[in-house]
Amino acid sequence: FTVSDLSRMEKIISEKLNFQLKAVTALTFLHLYHGIALSHTSNRKDVLNLDKLEAQLKACLCRIVFSKAKPSVLALSLLMLEIEALQSADLLEIAQRIQTHLKISKADLARWRGLVGQCMREYSSPECAKPDHKKLVWIVSRRTAQNLHSSYRSVPELPTIPEGSHYIPTLQ
């Protein structure tokens, strides 16, 4: 089987079972934590800006080091840094309860908070604000380019096998 065959079979099975596959990412955790924080805070001035948190998460995920972070820890690190900036005791207590409930170690959280903080400082620096107008160019080897080019065209459209029948495809 080729990758495209397996992908096609996976799609067919998912459609038949009406299965919606959604990956759990740092963004998922960020939305969950944000919702928990908002539902448990009594002070409306301590509102966390979800758009800002999402932008910060995107900035972090542009760096390879954050691919090694557990999504739950990365999202909580971002949330806690933002809560510290707001200086909200209520929200900090909520974030600490989330940390305790998820059994995230203090050392692990401190390590990733440090990396997130460093990323945010660099992201907001004047050097990062200067646009780089160079056109991005993907460079691949000739062999890779040939493989990509030929595999793109060689994927045949195969019919879906009807359920409950003894369908035997004819080879031509």
C-alpha atoms as a printed R data frame, in Angstrom:
    type eleno elety resid chain resno       x      y       z
1   ATOM     1    CA   PHE     A     1   0.000  0.000   0.000
2   ATOM     2    CA   THR     A     2   1.118  3.537  -0.659
3   ATOM     3    CA   VAL     A     3   0.622  6.499   1.640
4   ATOM     4    CA   SER     A     4  -2.146  7.803  -0.592
5   ATOM     5    CA   ASP     A     5  -3.908  4.391  -0.481
6   ATOM     6    CA   LEU     A     6  -3.825  4.374   3.310
7   ATOM     7    CA   SER     A     7  -5.001  7.982   3.470
8   ATOM     8    CA   ARG     A     8  -7.877  7.211   1.121
9   ATOM     9    CA   MET     A     9  -8.893  4.138   3.165
10  ATOM    10    CA   GLU     A    10  -8.681  6.153   6.382
11  ATOM    11    CA   LYS     A    11 -10.923  8.833   4.877
12  ATOM    12    CA   ILE     A    12 -13.495  6.269   3.718
13  ATOM    13    CA   ILE     A    13 -13.608  4.535   7.112
14  ATOM    14    CA   SER     A    14 -13.862  7.873   8.929
15  ATOM    15    CA   GLU     A    15 -16.760  8.936   6.701
16  ATOM    16    CA   LYS     A    16 -18.582  5.619   7.175
17  ATOM    17    CA   LEU     A    17 -18.188  5.775  10.960
18  ATOM    18    CA   ASN     A    18 -18.944  9.512  10.997
19  ATOM    19    CA   PHE     A    19 -15.745  9.942  12.999
20  ATOM    20    CA   GLN     A    20 -14.415 13.461  13.396
21  ATOM    21    CA   LEU     A    21 -10.689 13.348  14.100
22  ATOM    22    CA   LYS     A    22  -9.381 16.372  15.949
23  ATOM    23    CA   ALA     A    23  -5.904 16.516  17.387
24  ATOM    24    CA   VAL     A    24  -5.374 17.866  20.883
25  ATOM    25    CA   THR     A    25  -2.847 20.678  20.597
26  ATOM    26    CA   ALA     A    26  -1.476 23.460  22.756
27  ATOM    27    CA   LEU     A    27  -4.215 25.654  21.265
28  ATOM    28    CA   THR     A    28  -6.851 23.207  22.551
29  ATOM    29    CA   PHE     A    29  -5.365 23.374  26.041
30  ATOM    30    CA   LEU     A    30  -5.071 27.169  25.833
31  ATOM    31    CA   HIS     A    31  -8.789 27.439  25.044
32  ATOM    32    CA   LEU     A    32  -9.642 25.047  27.890
33  ATOM    33    CA   TYR     A    33  -7.489 26.879  30.427
34  ATOM    34    CA   HIS     A    34  -8.828 30.250  29.290
35  ATOM    35    CA   GLY     A    35 -12.409 29.006  29.697
36  ATOM    36    CA   ILE     A    36 -11.665 27.609  33.160
37  ATOM    37    CA   ALA     A    37 -10.000 30.850  34.245
38  ATOM    38    CA   LEU     A    38 -12.891 32.987  33.009
39  ATOM    39    CA   SER     A    39 -15.541 30.792  34.597
40  ATOM    40    CA   HIS     A    40 -13.859 30.861  38.012
41  ATOM    41    CA   THR     A    41 -12.810 34.483  38.317
42  ATOM    42    CA   SER     A    42 -15.055 36.994  40.027
43  ATOM    43    CA   ASN     A    43 -13.150 40.086  38.968
44  ATOM    44    CA   ARG     A    44 -13.967 41.158  35.402
45  ATOM    45    CA   LYS     A    45 -10.969 43.509  35.170
46  ATOM    46    CA   ASP     A    46  -8.708 40.467  35.224
47  ATOM    47    CA   VAL     A    47  -9.885 39.340  31.802
48  ATOM    48    CA   LEU     A    48  -7.325 37.421  29.798
49  ATOM    49    CA   ASN     A    49  -7.154 38.360  26.125
50  ATOM    50    CA   LEU     A    50  -7.523 35.099  24.188
51  ATOM    51    CA   ASP     A    51  -6.430 36.674  20.892
52  ATOM    52    CA   LYS     A    52  -3.198 37.862  22.490
53  ATOM    53    CA   LEU     A    53  -2.584 34.435  24.025
54  ATOM    54    CA   GLU     A    54  -3.168 32.752  20.657
55  ATOM    55    CA   ALA     A    55  -0.740 35.144  18.949
56  ATOM    56    CA   GLN     A    56   1.870 34.411  21.616
57  ATOM    57    CA   LEU     A    57   1.347 30.676  21.150
58  ATOM    58    CA   LYS     A    58   1.837 31.031  17.392
59  ATOM    59    CA   ALA     A    59   5.063 32.948  17.999
60  ATOM    60    CA   CYS     A    60   6.318 30.177  20.285
61  ATOM    61    CA   LEU     A    61   5.378 27.414  17.875
62  ATOM    62    CA   CYS     A    62   7.519 29.031  15.171
63  ATOM    63    CA   ARG     A    63  10.546 27.893  17.167
64  ATOM    64    CA   ILE     A    64  11.691 24.308  17.026
65  ATOM    65    CA   VAL     A    65  12.420 24.104  20.765
66  ATOM    66    CA   PHE     A    66   8.690 24.308  21.538
67  ATOM    67    CA   SER     A    67   7.968 21.202  19.482
68  ATOM    68    CA   LYS     A    68   9.460 19.271  22.405
69  ATOM    69    CA   ALA     A    69   7.055 20.789  24.958
70  ATOM    70    CA   LYS     A    70   3.981 18.958  26.139
71  ATOM    71    CA   PRO     A    71   1.037 20.939  24.745
72  ATOM    72    CA   SER     A    72  -0.605 21.154  28.181
73  ATOM    73    CA   VAL     A    73   2.569 22.559  29.776
74  ATOM    74    CA   LEU     A    74   3.208 25.042  26.961
75  ATOM    75    CA   ALA     A    75  -0.345 26.399  27.166
76  ATOM    76    CA   LEU     A    76  -0.191 26.692  30.957
77  ATOM    77    CA   SER     A    77   3.201 28.439  30.739
78  ATOM    78    CA   LEU     A    78   1.739 31.055  28.405
79  ATOM    79    CA   LEU     A    79  -1.315 31.516  30.600
80  ATOM    80    CA   MET     A    80   0.735 31.920  33.776
81  ATOM    81    CA   LEU     A    81   3.055 34.493  32.185
82  ATOM    82    CA   GLU     A    82   0.041 36.518  31.084
83  ATOM    83    CA   ILE     A    83  -1.545 36.216  34.542
84  ATOM    84    CA   GLU     A    84   1.695 37.436  36.135
85  ATOM    85    CA   ALA     A    85   1.622 40.448  33.794
86  ATOM    86    CA   LEU     A    86  -1.959 41.185  34.930
87  ATOM    87    CA   GLN     A    87  -0.884 40.752  38.576
88  ATOM    88    CA   SER     A    88  -4.109 38.927  39.405
89  ATOM    89    CA   ALA     A    89  -4.075 36.830  42.576
90  ATOM    90    CA   ASP     A    90  -7.417 35.181  41.677
91  ATOM    91    CA   LEU     A    91  -6.251 34.051  38.259
92  ATOM    92    CA   LEU     A    92  -2.874 32.923  39.595
93  ATOM    93    CA   GLU     A    93  -4.616 30.696  42.134
94  ATOM    94    CA   ILE     A    94  -6.792 29.211  39.372
95  ATOM    95    CA   ALA     A    95  -3.716 28.520  37.217
96  ATOM    96    CA   GLN     A    96  -1.958 26.882  40.169
97  ATOM    97    CA   ARG     A    97  -4.985 24.646  40.734
98  ATOM    98    CA   ILE     A    98  -4.901 23.641  37.073
99  ATOM    99    CA   GLN     A    99  -1.196 22.828  37.488
100 ATOM   100    CA   THR     A   100  -1.888 20.719  40.578
101 ATOM   101    CA   HIS     A   101  -4.815 18.919  38.961
102 ATOM   102    CA   LEU     A   102  -2.757 18.049  35.871
103 ATOM   103    CA   LYS     A   103   0.234 17.020  38.008
104 ATOM   104    CA   ILE     A   104   2.620 19.314  36.144
105 ATOM   105    CA   SER     A   105   5.852 19.574  38.107
106 ATOM   106    CA   LYS     A   106   7.076 22.985  39.248
107 ATOM   107    CA   ALA     A   107  10.460 22.367  37.629
108 ATOM   108    CA   ASP     A   108   8.904 21.455  34.281
109 ATOM   109    CA   LEU     A   109   6.615 24.471  34.347
110 ATOM   110    CA   ALA     A   110   9.458 26.800  35.402
111 ATOM   111    CA   ARG     A   111  11.660 25.552  32.551
112 ATOM   112    CA   TRP     A   112   9.011 26.144  29.888
113 ATOM   113    CA   ARG     A   113   7.885 29.458  31.401
114 ATOM   114    CA   GLY     A   114  11.480 30.626  31.125
115 ATOM   115    CA   LEU     A   115  11.675 29.599  27.473
116 ATOM   116    CA   VAL     A   116   8.286 31.165  26.706
117 ATOM   117    CA   GLY     A   117   9.335 34.378  28.470
118 ATOM   118    CA   GLN     A   118  12.569 34.513  26.475
119 ATOM   119    CA   CYS     A   119  10.639 33.915  23.250
120 ATOM   120    CA   MET     A   120   8.176 36.713  24.086
121 ATOM   121    CA   ARG     A   121  11.010 39.141  24.870
122 ATOM   122    CA   GLU     A   122  12.701 38.356  21.561
123 ATOM   123    CA   TYR     A   123   9.381 38.463  19.705
124 ATOM   124    CA   SER     A   124   8.627 41.959  20.983
125 ATOM   125    CA   SER     A   125  12.169 43.255  20.370
126 ATOM   126    CA   PRO     A   126  12.812 45.939  17.713
127 ATOM   127    CA   GLU     A   127  14.841 43.457  15.646
128 ATOM   128    CA   CYS     A   128  11.827 41.194  15.283
129 ATOM   129    CA   ALA     A   129   9.580 44.109  14.258
130 ATOM   130    CA   LYS     A   130  11.659 44.875  11.152
131 ATOM   131    CA   PRO     A   131  10.101 43.172   8.144
132 ATOM   132    CA   ASP     A   132  12.349 41.021   6.026
133 ATOM   133    CA   HIS     A   133  11.234 41.367   2.424
134 ATOM   134    CA   LYS     A   134  13.227 38.441   1.098
135 ATOM   135    CA   LYS     A   135  11.175 35.964  -0.864
136 ATOM   136    CA   LEU     A   136  11.162 32.521   0.747
137 ATOM   137    CA   VAL     A   137  12.422 29.769  -1.515
138 ATOM   138    CA   TRP     A   138  12.098 26.055  -0.834
139 ATOM   139    CA   ILE     A   139  15.189 24.188  -1.947
140 ATOM   140    CA   VAL     A   140  14.827 20.461  -2.530
141 ATOM   141    CA   SER     A   141  17.095 18.003  -4.252
142 ATOM   142    CA   ARG     A   142  16.400 16.991  -7.831
143 ATOM   143    CA   ARG     A   143  15.532 13.462  -6.701
144 ATOM   144    CA   THR     A   144  13.046 14.732  -4.119
145 ATOM   145    CA   ALA     A   145  11.501 17.066  -6.679
146 ATOM   146    CA   GLN     A   146  11.122 14.173  -9.143
147 ATOM   147    CA   ASN     A   147   9.549 11.963  -6.469
148 ATOM   148    CA   LEU     A   148   7.140 14.701  -5.449
149 ATOM   149    CA   HIS     A   149   6.254 15.463  -9.037
150 ATOM   150    CA   SER     A   150   5.710 11.827 -10.067
151 ATOM   151    CA   SER     A   151   3.813 10.799  -6.917
152 ATOM   152    CA   TYR     A   152   1.428 13.732  -7.323
153 ATOM   153    CA   ARG     A   153   0.301 12.476 -10.728
154 ATOM   154    CA   SER     A   154   0.410  8.736 -10.068
155 ATOM   155    CA   VAL     A   155  -2.353  8.590  -7.443
156 ATOM   156    CA   PRO     A   156  -5.258  6.830  -9.136
157 ATOM   157    CA   GLU     A   157  -8.814  7.646  -8.121
158 ATOM   158    CA   LEU     A   158 -10.205  4.334  -6.952
159 ATOM   159    CA   PRO     A   159 -13.932  3.749  -6.499
160 ATOM   160    CA   THR     A   160 -15.336  3.197  -3.020
161 ATOM   161    CA   ILE     A   161 -16.357 -0.403  -2.408
162 ATOM   162    CA   PRO     A   162 -20.090 -0.515  -1.640
163 ATOM   163    CA   GLU     A   163 -21.048 -1.979   1.732
164 ATOM   164    CA   GLY     A   164 -22.812 -5.305   1.963
165 ATOM   165    CA   SER     A   165 -21.949 -6.518  -1.499
166 ATOM   166    CA   HIS     A   166 -19.387 -8.830  -2.925
167 ATOM   167    CA   TYR     A   167 -17.876 -6.260  -5.230
168 ATOM   168    CA   ILE     A   168 -14.924 -7.509  -7.218
169 ATOM   169    CA   PRO     A   169 -13.126 -4.786  -9.153
170 ATOM   170    CA   THR     A   170 -12.129 -5.613 -12.670
171 ATOM   171    CA   LEU     A   171  -8.588 -4.912 -13.694
172 ATOM   172    CA   GLN     A   172  -8.162 -3.281 -17.056
